[in-house]
Amino acid sequence: NKRNETILVICFILLYVLLNLAYGILDNATWDDDCPGRIYNTMIAFEKPEHFISVWNRPLFVLLFAPLLPIGINVVFISMILISATAAYFLYLGAKKKKMQNAFMVVPLLLFQTFYFSVSRNAETEPLAVALLCFGFYFLVHKKWLGFAIVGGLLPLARLELAVFLAIWAFYLLKDKQYKYILFLVLPTLLWNI
C-alpha cells in the first residue's frame, strides 16, 4: 500500500545517507584526482573569479559550493549526499505520479548503483547532473514549467555535454505551449558563454 511504500522509500534513503556518510568519514581518498582540484579551485573562486566560469570546475559546482566551503571541506561530501538523496526522492515522486509499477524501486536502483553510490559523495559533477535530471522529470510530470525550465537550463552548467538535453526540454515546453519559459531554459548557458 501507499503508506508502506513511502516508509520503504524513506528507509532506502536513510540507509543510503548513513552508509554514504560512513564511507565519506572513513574514506582516505577521493574517487579521482579531479575532486581535490575542483575543491581547491572552488575555495579560491572569490579571489580568482575565473573559476566560476571554468569548464573544468563546472560553473554549477562552484556556484553551489564556493559560499559553503568556508564552513569546512566536509561540507562538500555531506551536501552531495543530501542532494543525491533529495533527487532520488523527487524521482520517486515523479514515477509515482506517472503510476509506474513498483515506483519505489527507482530509489534503491539509483542510489545503490555501484558507480553512482561511489561518486555521489565526492566533488564530482555527475551527481549534480543526475539530480537536475531527477528534478526535471518531477517538474515535467507535475507540469511545473518554471522549475522544469530552470533545472533544464542548469544542466550544461553541471555537465557541458548535457547541453543536447536542452532540445528535449524545449520540445516539451513547446509541445505544451509554454513559450515564455524558453528564456529560462537558454539564459544560464547564454550568460555563461558571454
C-alpha positions as CSV (number, residue, x, y, z in Angstrom):
1,N,0.0,0.0,0.0
2,K,1.0,3.6,-0.4
3,R,1.9,4.1,3.3
4,N,4.2,1.1,3.3
5,E,5.8,2.2,0.0
6,T,6.6,5.7,1.4
7,I,8.1,4.1,4.5
8,L,10.2,1.8,2.3
9,V,11.4,4.8,0.2
10,I,12.4,6.7,3.4
11,C,14.2,3.7,4.7
12,F,16.1,3.3,1.5
13,I,17.1,6.9,1.5
14,L,18.1,6.9,5.2
15,L,20.2,3.7,4.6
16,Y,21.9,5.4,1.6
17,V,22.6,8.6,3.6
18,L,24.0,6.7,6.6
19,L,26.2,4.3,4.6
20,N,27.5,7.0,2.4
21,L,28.3,9.3,5.3
22,A,30.1,6.4,7.0
23,Y,32.1,5.8,3.8
24,G,32.8,9.5,3.4
25,I,34.1,9.8,7.0
26,L,36.2,6.6,6.8
27,D,37.5,7.2,3.2
28,N,41.0,8.5,2.9
29,A,40.9,9.2,-0.8
30,T,38.5,10.8,-3.3
31,W,37.0,9.0,-6.3
32,D,39.6,10.5,-8.7
33,D,42.1,13.3,-8.8
34,D,39.6,15.8,-10.2
35,C,37.9,16.1,-6.8
36,P,40.7,17.8,-4.8
37,G,41.5,20.2,-7.7
38,R,37.8,21.1,-8.0
39,I,37.5,21.7,-4.3
40,Y,40.6,23.9,-4.1
41,N,39.7,25.9,-7.2
42,T,36.2,26.4,-5.6
43,M,37.8,27.5,-2.3
44,I,39.6,30.3,-4.1
45,A,36.8,31.2,-6.5
46,F,36.1,34.6,-4.8
47,E,39.8,35.6,-5.2
48,K,40.0,34.2,-8.7
49,P,36.5,34.6,-10.3
50,E,37.5,32.8,-13.5
51,H,36.8,29.5,-11.6
52,F,33.1,30.4,-11.6
53,I,33.0,30.0,-15.4
54,S,35.7,27.3,-15.8
55,V,34.6,24.4,-17.9
56,W,36.9,22.2,-15.8
57,N,35.5,23.2,-12.5
58,R,31.9,23.3,-13.8
59,P,30.0,26.6,-13.0
60,L,27.2,24.9,-11.1
61,F,29.5,23.2,-8.7
62,V,31.4,26.4,-8.0
63,L,28.3,28.4,-7.6
64,L,26.9,25.9,-5.1
65,F,30.0,25.3,-3.0
66,A,32.1,28.5,-3.1
67,P,29.8,30.1,-0.4
68,L,29.8,26.8,1.7
69,L,33.4,25.8,1.7
70,P,34.4,28.3,4.4
71,I,32.4,26.1,6.8
72,G,34.8,23.2,6.1
73,I,35.8,20.8,3.4
74,N,33.4,18.1,4.6
75,V,30.5,20.3,3.6
76,V,31.0,19.0,0.0
77,F,30.6,15.3,0.7
78,I,27.7,15.9,3.1
79,S,25.9,18.2,0.7
80,M,26.5,15.9,-2.2
81,I,24.9,13.0,-0.3
82,L,21.9,15.2,0.7
83,I,21.5,16.4,-2.9
84,S,21.5,12.9,-4.2
85,A,19.1,11.6,-1.6
86,T,16.7,14.5,-2.3
87,A,16.9,13.9,-6.0
88,A,16.1,10.2,-5.6
89,Y,13.0,11.2,-3.6
90,F,11.8,13.5,-6.3
91,L,12.4,10.9,-8.9
92,Y,10.2,8.5,-6.9
93,L,7.5,11.2,-6.6
94,G,7.6,11.6,-10.4
95,A,7.5,7.9,-11.0
96,K,4.6,7.6,-8.6
97,K,2.7,10.4,-10.4
98,K,3.2,8.5,-13.7
99,K,1.7,5.5,-11.9
100,M,4.7,3.3,-12.7
101,Q,4.5,-0.1,-11.2
102,N,6.9,-0.5,-8.2
103,A,7.8,3.2,-8.4
104,F,9.6,2.9,-5.1
105,M,12.3,0.8,-6.7
106,V,13.8,3.8,-8.5
107,V,15.3,4.9,-5.2
108,P,17.5,1.9,-4.5
109,L,18.2,1.3,-8.2
110,L,19.6,4.9,-8.4
111,L,21.2,5.4,-5.0
112,F,22.8,1.9,-4.7
113,Q,24.0,1.6,-8.3
114,T,27.7,0.9,-7.8
115,F,29.2,3.8,-9.7
116,Y,26.7,6.3,-8.5
117,F,26.9,5.3,-4.9
118,S,30.7,5.8,-5.0
119,V,30.8,9.2,-6.8
120,S,27.7,10.7,-5.2
121,R,29.6,11.8,-2.1
122,N,32.6,13.2,-4.0
123,A,33.3,16.6,-5.6
124,E,32.1,15.2,-8.9
125,T,29.6,16.9,-11.2
126,E,27.8,13.8,-12.3
127,P,25.6,13.6,-9.2
128,L,24.6,17.2,-9.7
129,A,23.6,16.4,-13.3
130,V,21.7,13.3,-12.1
131,A,19.9,15.5,-9.6
132,L,18.9,18.0,-12.2
133,L,17.5,15.2,-14.4
134,C,15.5,13.8,-11.5
135,F,14.1,17.2,-10.6
136,G,13.4,17.8,-14.3
137,F,11.4,14.6,-14.5
138,Y,9.4,15.5,-11.4
139,F,8.6,19.0,-12.7
140,L,7.7,17.6,-16.1
141,V,5.2,15.1,-14.8
142,H,3.7,17.7,-12.4
143,K,3.6,20.3,-15.2
144,K,5.6,22.8,-13.1
145,W,7.0,24.5,-16.2
146,L,9.1,27.2,-14.5
147,G,11.0,24.6,-12.4
148,F,11.3,22.4,-15.4
149,A,12.9,25.2,-17.5
150,I,15.2,26.3,-14.7
151,V,16.7,22.9,-14.0
152,G,17.0,22.2,-17.7
153,G,18.9,25.4,-18.1
154,L,21.3,24.4,-15.4
155,L,22.2,21.1,-17.0
156,P,25.0,22.5,-19.2
157,L,26.4,24.3,-16.1
158,A,26.7,20.9,-14.4
159,R,28.0,18.9,-17.4
160,L,28.5,20.8,-20.7
161,E,27.9,17.7,-22.8
162,L,24.3,17.6,-21.4
163,A,23.5,20.7,-23.5
164,V,22.0,18.3,-26.0
165,F,19.2,17.8,-23.5
166,L,18.1,21.4,-24.0
167,A,16.5,20.2,-27.2
168,I,14.4,17.7,-25.3
169,W,13.5,20.2,-22.7
170,A,12.5,22.7,-25.4
171,F,10.4,20.1,-27.1
172,Y,8.3,19.6,-24.0
173,L,7.9,23.3,-23.4
174,L,6.9,24.0,-27.0
175,K,4.6,20.9,-27.1
176,D,2.7,22.3,-24.1
177,K,2.8,25.9,-25.5
178,Q,4.9,27.1,-22.6
179,Y,6.8,29.6,-24.8
180,K,7.6,32.1,-22.0
181,Y,9.8,29.5,-20.2
182,I,12.2,29.0,-23.1
183,L,14.1,32.1,-21.9
184,F,14.8,30.3,-18.5
185,L,16.0,27.3,-20.4
186,V,18.6,29.1,-22.5
187,L,19.6,32.0,-20.3
188,P,22.1,30.2,-18.0
189,T,24.1,28.9,-20.9
190,L,24.0,32.2,-22.7
191,L,25.2,34.1,-19.7
192,W,28.0,31.6,-19.2
193,N,29.1,31.9,-22.8
194,I,29.0,35.7,-22.6
